[in-house]
């Protein structure tokens, strides 16, 4: 999901006659879009934090979760 409004030109082969100057507004990030990694990280980060993981303050791609028995689950992206 994107926080910014992003528009792209109609891809070749999908241009509609009489509407060649129209563009598409993206609702989700596309592979290769420069905002895609940030959108992906934002979504996965909120999922991990919502499910009880803690983000490492020194390595932002490392998440740790401890259960009631003292066992750790470590996820590195």
BELHU-V401407 format. One record per residue. N is the residue number from 0. RES is the residue in three letters. PHI is phi in whole degrees, 0 to 359 (999 if undefined). Layout:
BEGIN
{{N & RES & PHI} {N & RES & PHI}}
END
This chain:
BEGIN
{{0 & UNK & 999} {1 & UNK & 254} {2 & UNK & 268} {3 & UNK & 266} {4 & UNK & 272} {5 & UNK & 232} {6 & UNK & 240} {7 & UNK & 231} {8 & UNK & 288} {9 & UNK & 294} {10 & UNK & 295} {11 & UNK & 303} {12 & UNK & 93} {13 & UNK & 239} {14 & UNK & 289} {15 & UNK & 270} {16 & UNK & 298} {17 & UNK & 84} {18 & UNK & 230} {19 & UNK & 297} {20 & UNK & 273} {21 & UNK & 283} {22 & UNK & 235} {23 & UNK & 256} {24 & UNK & 263} {25 & UNK & 279} {26 & UNK & 258} {27 & UNK & 230} {28 & UNK & 290} {29 & UNK & 259} {30 & UNK & 301} {31 & UNK & 94} {32 & UNK & 287} {33 & UNK & 295} {34 & UNK & 274} {35 & UNK & 300} {36 & UNK & 298} {37 & UNK & 293} {38 & UNK & 296} {39 & UNK & 295} {40 & UNK & 297} {41 & UNK & 300} {42 & UNK & 289} {43 & UNK & 290} {44 & UNK & 298} {45 & UNK & 295} {46 & UNK & 296} {47 & UNK & 297} {48 & UNK & 294} {49 & UNK & 292} {50 & UNK & 265} {51 & UNK & 98} {52 & UNK & 280} {53 & UNK & 247} {54 & UNK & 276} {55 & UNK & 293} {56 & UNK & 290} {57 & UNK & 259} {58 & UNK & 226} {59 & UNK & 289} {60 & UNK & 258} {61 & UNK & 242} {62 & UNK & 237} {63 & UNK & 229} {64 & UNK & 224} {65 & UNK & 247} {66 & UNK & 269} {67 & UNK & 290} {68 & UNK & 264} {69 & UNK & 85} {70 & UNK & 272} {71 & UNK & 252} {72 & UNK & 240} {73 & UNK & 244} {74 & UNK & 238} {75 & UNK & 241} {76 & UNK & 261}}
END
